[in-house]
C-alpha cells in the first residue's frame, strides 16, 4: 500500500470514520441533487414504472 504512511500523521480511529463520513455525505448530497433536479429519479425510487420509449419512424 503506497499511502500507508498517512496513518503516521492521522490516527486510524480518527481517519477511518472521517473518510466514511465523507463518503456518506457525498452520496447523500449527490442523491438529493438528483431528486431535486430530475423528475424521473424520485418516481423510480417510489416504484413507478418508466415511461414507454417513444419510437420515431422516419419517412
C-alpha positions as a LaTeX table, in Angstrom:
\begin{tabular}{lrrr}
\hline
Residue & $x$ (\AA) & $y$ (\AA) & $z$ (\AA) \\
\hline
Unk1 & 0.00 & 0.00 & 0.00 \\
Unk2 & 1.62 & 3.23 & $-1.14$ \\
Unk3 & $-0.32$ & 5.51 & 1.19 \\
Unk4 & 0.31 & 3.55 & 4.39 \\
Unk5 & 2.34 & 6.43 & 5.84 \\
Unk6 & $-0.81$ & 8.53 & 6.17 \\
Unk7 & $-1.51$ & 6.69 & 9.44 \\
Unk8 & 1.69 & 8.14 & 10.92 \\
Unk9 & 0.04 & 11.57 & 10.62 \\
Unk10 & $-3.63$ & 10.72 & 11.24 \\
Unk11 & $-4.77$ & 8.13 & 13.77 \\
Unk12 & $-6.91$ & 5.37 & 12.23 \\
Unk13 & $-9.52$ & 5.96 & 14.94 \\
Unk14 & $-9.95$ & 9.46 & 13.51 \\
Unk15 & $-9.19$ & 8.96 & 9.82 \\
Unk16 & $-11.41$ & 5.98 & 9.05 \\
Unk17 & $-14.65$ & 7.45 & 10.48 \\
Unk18 & $-13.82$ & 10.77 & 8.83 \\
Unk19 & $-13.32$ & 9.08 & 5.47 \\
Unk20 & $-16.50$ & 7.00 & 5.77 \\
Unk21 & $-18.44$ & 10.07 & 6.88 \\
Unk22 & $-17.20$ & 12.00 & 3.86 \\
Unk23 & $-18.31$ & 9.17 & 1.56 \\
Unk24 & $-21.76$ & 9.11 & 3.18 \\
Unk25 & $-22.19$ & 12.89 & 2.95 \\
Unk26 & $-21.11$ & 12.86 & $-0.70$ \\
Unk27 & $-23.62$ & 10.12 & $-1.52$ \\
Unk28 & $-26.44$ & 11.96 & 0.26 \\
Unk29 & $-25.66$ & 15.24 & $-1.50$ \\
Unk30 & $-25.49$ & 13.51 & $-4.87$ \\
Unk31 & $-28.82$ & 11.73 & $-4.39$ \\
Unk32 & $-30.50$ & 14.87 & $-3.05$ \\
Unk33 & $-29.29$ & 16.76 & $-6.11$ \\
Unk34 & $-30.66$ & 14.10 & $-8.42$ \\
Unk35 & $-34.02$ & 14.08 & $-6.69$ \\
Unk36 & $-34.26$ & 17.87 & $-6.74$ \\
Unk37 & $-33.26$ & 18.33 & $-10.39$ \\
Unk38 & $-34.88$ & 15.41 & $-12.19$ \\
Unk39 & $-38.44$ & 14.21 & $-12.40$ \\
Unk40 & $-37.72$ & 10.55 & $-13.14$ \\
Unk41 & $-35.40$ & 9.74 & $-10.22$ \\
Unk42 & $-37.92$ & 10.22 & $-7.42$ \\
Unk43 & $-40.52$ & 8.32 & $-9.45$ \\
Unk44 & $-38.01$ & 5.50 & $-9.88$ \\
Unk45 & $-37.38$ & 5.34 & $-6.13$ \\
Unk46 & $-41.13$ & 5.32 & $-5.47$ \\
Unk47 & $-41.57$ & 2.28 & $-7.72$ \\
Unk48 & $-43.39$ & 3.90 & $-10.60$ \\
Unk49 & $-42.78$ & 2.26 & $-13.97$ \\
Unk50 & $-40.67$ & 4.06 & $-16.51$ \\
Unk51 & $-42.49$ & 5.64 & $-19.42$ \\
Unk52 & $-42.54$ & 3.58 & $-22.58$ \\
Unk53 & $-39.89$ & 4.70 & $-25.04$ \\
Unk54 & $-41.24$ & 6.59 & $-28.00$ \\
Unk55 & $-40.41$ & 5.30 & $-31.44$ \\
Unk56 & $-39.85$ & 7.78 & $-34.22$ \\
Unk57 & $-40.40$ & 6.39 & $-37.69$ \\
Unk58 & $-38.51$ & 8.17 & $-40.44$ \\
Unk59 & $-40.35$ & 8.51 & $-43.74$ \\
\hline
\end{tabular}
